[in-house]
Amino acid sequence: MTNRFLVTAATSALLFSLGCESFSFSQMQTRKASSSALALKESDDESSSRRDFFSQVVASAAFLGGVGNGLFTMPSPASAVSGLNKVNAKLKAYGLPGASAVADGMTPLLELYGKGFNRFPILVTFNHPITWVVTIPNVDANGEDGTIQAGEYAKGDTATLYVWNEAGHVNDIGSQPKELFEKALMNSIGQKGSNMYQNFKVTKLEPITVDGQEYVRADFRYQLLTGAGFEVDRKGVASITSQGNAVEVLWSASTAIRYKKTEQQLRDIVASFRCYTDGIKQDGSA
């Protein structure tokens, strides 16, 4: 009974930290909500150490589908443009290259970041799994807040846009030193505070050019520090560019336990990332 209570409480806290790592409930626009749950397997080995016990909790959290009547199933906004035909029609209206064929189980998303007076407009597109829930920035009288994100939050799988304004425009980003990309990624995963992670490391950088734009693909890993005292190993990939007066990052990550399963999916997401600033207006018109 004691172990069952600890598993439930600890897993709930862990999932909350994973789902909220770069997401704020106040930034969410809703369309629908759903919930699901899977049973946790309780260890019968009472002699296991405390570390082993909580390792099992972390492993269970990686595949848990939802806890607490849909608390971690984030609703999707209605205004984001999705679907290959719709996205390509919008890109064509801007005179931009269309999205290429999308992998099975994925769908493209197109959204304007920077509709508020406090940001400059960036047209963003990337592919994500059809089952993932999308959130977009909130705009009110105080300006725009939040970011573009898609994820299966209950499992800790996310893809998140980060715009690093302080960096300004960076010419020839593919030839920049490793330190720039380390800082861009640390800022990305630390949007809710630098005390939420540790042992961050960039393991690979690969500059590429797509449709005349420069991007740098990055592999990285870190440990997420949760409010419940867990240290959760996470691995991810990112695509980094500099369009307009900022550095833009789309980073996608999952728990290290799930990474063998999600790696190709995460790579497909960041490989599809494109953003545009030239000729983009704040009202979204072409």
C-alpha positions in Angstrom: 0.0 0.0 0.0 2.8 2.4 0.9 4.7 1.7 -2.3 1.5 2.2 -4.4 0.9 5.6 -2.9 4.5 6.6 -3.5 4.4 5.5 -7.1 1.2 7.4 -7.8 2.3 10.6 -6.0 5.8 10.6 -7.4 4.8 9.8 -10.9 2.2 12.6 -10.9 4.8 15.1 -9.8 7.2 13.8 -12.4 4.8 14.1 -15.2 3.7 17.5 -14.2 7.4 18.6 -14.4 7.9 17.0 -17.8 4.7 18.4 -19.3 5.3 21.9 -17.9 9.1 22.1 -18.6 8.5 24.8 -21.3 4.7 25.2 -21.1 2.4 27.4 -19.1 -1.3 26.6 -18.5 -2.1 30.3 -18.8 -0.7 30.4 -22.3 -3.0 27.7 -23.6 -5.9 28.2 -26.0 -8.4 25.4 -26.0 -10.4 23.3 -28.4 -10.9 19.9 -26.8 -9.6 17.7 -24.0 -9.3 14.0 -23.5 -7.8 11.7 -21.0 -6.4 8.2 -20.6 -4.5 6.2 -18.0 -2.4 3.1 -17.8 -1.8 1.0 -14.7 1.6 1.1 -13.0 3.3 -2.2 -12.2 4.1 -2.3 -8.5 7.4 -3.9 -7.5 7.2 -6.9 -5.2 10.9 -6.6 -4.2 10.7 -4.9 -0.8 14.5 -5.2 -0.5 15.1 -2.8 -3.5 17.0 0.3 -2.6 15.3 3.7 -2.7 17.2 4.6 -5.8 16.0 1.5 -7.6 12.5 2.1 -6.5 12.4 5.6 -7.9 14.1 4.6 -11.1 11.2 2.3 -11.7 8.8 5.3 -11.1 10.7 7.3 -13.7 10.6 4.4 -16.2 6.8 4.0 -15.6 6.3 7.7 -16.1 7.8 7.4 -19.6 4.9 5.4 -20.9 2.1 6.5 -18.6 -0.7 7.9 -20.8 -2.3 10.4 -18.4 -2.9 11.0 -14.7 -5.6 12.8 -12.9 -8.6 13.0 -15.2 -6.7 14.5 -18.1 -4.6 17.0 -16.2 -1.7 16.4 -18.6 -3.6 16.2 -21.9 -3.4 19.7 -23.3 -6.2 21.0 -25.6 -5.4 22.2 -29.1 -6.0 25.7 -30.4 -8.3 26.1 -33.4 -6.4 28.9 -35.2 -3.2 27.1 -36.1 -3.0 26.2 -39.8 -2.5 22.4 -40.2 -2.7 19.8 -43.0 -0.4 19.7 -46.0 -2.7 21.3 -48.5 -3.7 24.2 -46.2 -0.1 24.8 -45.1 1.2 24.8 -48.7 -1.6 27.1 -49.8 -0.6 29.6 -47.1 3.1 29.3 -48.0 2.4 29.8 -51.7 0.4 33.0 -50.8 3.6 34.3 -49.2 5.7 33.2 -52.2 7.6 30.7 -50.0 8.6 27.1 -50.8 5.9 24.5 -50.0 6.3 21.7 -47.4 7.5 18.5 -48.9 5.9 15.1 -48.5 5.2 14.4 -44.8 6.1 11.1 -43.1 3.3 8.7 -42.1 1.7 9.7 -38.9 2.9 13.3 -39.2 1.1 16.5 -40.2 2.6 20.0 -40.9 1.8 23.0 -38.8 2.0 26.7 -39.8 1.7 29.5 -37.3 2.6 33.2 -37.0 4.8 34.0 -34.0 4.8 37.7 -33.1 1.2 38.9 -33.5 1.6 41.2 -30.5 3.2 44.6 -30.5 6.0 43.4 -28.2 7.4 40.9 -30.8 8.4 41.0 -34.5 6.5 38.5 -36.8 8.0 35.1 -37.7 6.2 32.6 -39.9 7.0 29.2 -38.4 6.3 25.8 -39.9 7.2 22.2 -38.8 5.8 18.7 -38.9 4.6 16.9 -35.8 2.8 13.6 -35.0 -0.9 13.8 -35.7 -1.7 12.8 -32.1 0.3 15.6 -30.5 -1.5 18.6 -29.1 -0.5 22.0 -30.3 -0.4 25.3 -28.3 0.2 28.7 -29.6 1.0 32.1 -28.1 -1.7 34.1 -26.3 -2.3 37.7 -27.5 -4.1 40.3 -25.4 -3.9 44.1 -24.6 -0.5 43.5 -22.9 1.0 42.0 -26.0 1.9 38.4 -26.9 3.1 35.8 -24.4 4.0 32.1 -24.8 5.4 30.2 -27.7 4.5 27.6 -30.4 4.7 24.1 -29.1 3.5 20.6 -29.9 3.7 17.6 -27.7 2.5 14.4 -26.0 2.8 16.0 -22.7 1.9 13.0 -20.5 4.9 11.2 -21.9 7.3 14.2 -21.9 7.7 14.3 -25.7 7.7 17.9 -26.9 8.8 20.2 -29.7 9.1 23.9 -28.8 10.0 27.1 -30.5 12.4 29.5 -28.7 13.3 32.9 -30.0 16.5 34.3 -28.6 16.1 38.1 -29.2 19.1 39.1 -27.2 21.4 37.4 -29.7 20.2 39.7 -32.5 20.8 38.6 -36.1 23.8 36.2 -36.6 25.3 36.1 -40.0 26.7 32.9 -41.4 25.3 30.9 -38.4 26.8 27.7 -39.7 30.3 28.8 -39.0 29.7 30.1 -35.5 31.5 28.6 -32.4 30.0 25.9 -30.4 29.4 28.3 -27.5 26.7 30.1 -29.3 24.6 27.0 -29.8 25.2 25.8 -26.3 23.8 29.1 -25.0 20.9 29.1 -27.4 19.9 25.6 -26.3 20.4 26.3 -22.6 18.2 29.3 -22.9 15.7 27.2 -24.7 15.4 24.4 -22.1 15.7 26.9 -19.3 12.8 29.2 -20.2 11.2 28.4 -16.8 14.5 28.9 -14.9 18.1 27.7 -15.2 17.7 25.8 -11.9 15.4 23.3 -13.7 18.2 21.3 -15.4 21.8 20.2 -14.9 24.6 18.3 -16.8 23.7 19.9 -20.1 25.9 18.9 -23.1 25.8 19.4 -26.8 27.0 16.2 -28.4 26.8 17.0 -32.2 26.5 20.0 -34.5 25.8 19.8 -38.2 25.3 22.9 -40.4 23.0 22.6 -43.4 21.5 24.9 -46.1 17.8 24.4 -47.1 16.1 26.6 -49.7 18.8 29.3 -49.3 18.5 29.3 -45.5 21.2 28.2 -43.0 20.3 25.9 -40.2 22.4 24.1 -37.6 21.2 20.7 -36.4 22.2 19.9 -32.8 22.1 16.8 -30.6 22.1 17.4 -26.8 21.3 15.8 -23.5 20.6 17.1 -20.0 19.0 16.2 -16.6 15.6 17.7 -15.8 15.3 18.6 -12.1 11.7 18.2 -10.9 10.0 19.6 -7.9 9.6 16.1 -6.5 13.4 15.7 -6.3 13.9 13.6 -9.4 16.8 13.9 -11.8 15.3 12.8 -15.2 17.7 12.1 -18.0 16.5 13.6 -21.3 17.8 13.6 -24.8 16.9 15.8 -27.7 17.7 17.3 -31.1 17.3 20.9 -32.4 17.4 23.0 -35.5 18.9 26.5 -35.0 18.8 29.4 -37.5 18.9 33.2 -37.5 16.1 35.0 -39.4 15.3 38.6 -38.7 16.8 40.2 -35.6 17.0 37.0 -33.5 18.2 33.4 -33.3 15.3 30.9 -33.6 15.5 27.4 -32.2 13.1 24.5 -32.6 14.1 21.8 -30.0 12.5 18.5 -29.5 13.2 16.1 -26.6 12.0 13.1 -24.7 13.1 11.1 -21.7 16.2 9.1 -22.3 14.2 6.0 -21.6 11.9 6.8 -24.5 14.6 8.2 -26.8 15.3 4.9 -28.6 11.7 4.9 -29.6 11.2 8.6 -30.3 14.6 9.6 -31.8 13.7 9.3 -35.5 10.4 11.1 -34.9 12.2 13.9 -33.1 14.7 14.2 -35.9 11.9 14.4 -38.5 10.3 17.2 -36.6 13.4 19.4 -36.4 14.4 18.6 -40.0 11.1 20.0 -41.1 11.5 23.3 -39.2 11.5 26.5 -41.3 10.9 30.1 -40.3 10.6 33.3 -42.3 10.7 37.0 -41.5 11.2 38.8 -44.8 7.9 40.4 -45.9 5.9 38.8 -43.0 3.4 41.2 -41.5 2.0 41.1 -37.9 -1.5 40.6 -39.1 -0.5 37.5 -41.0 -1.3 38.9 -44.4 0.9 38.1 -47.4 
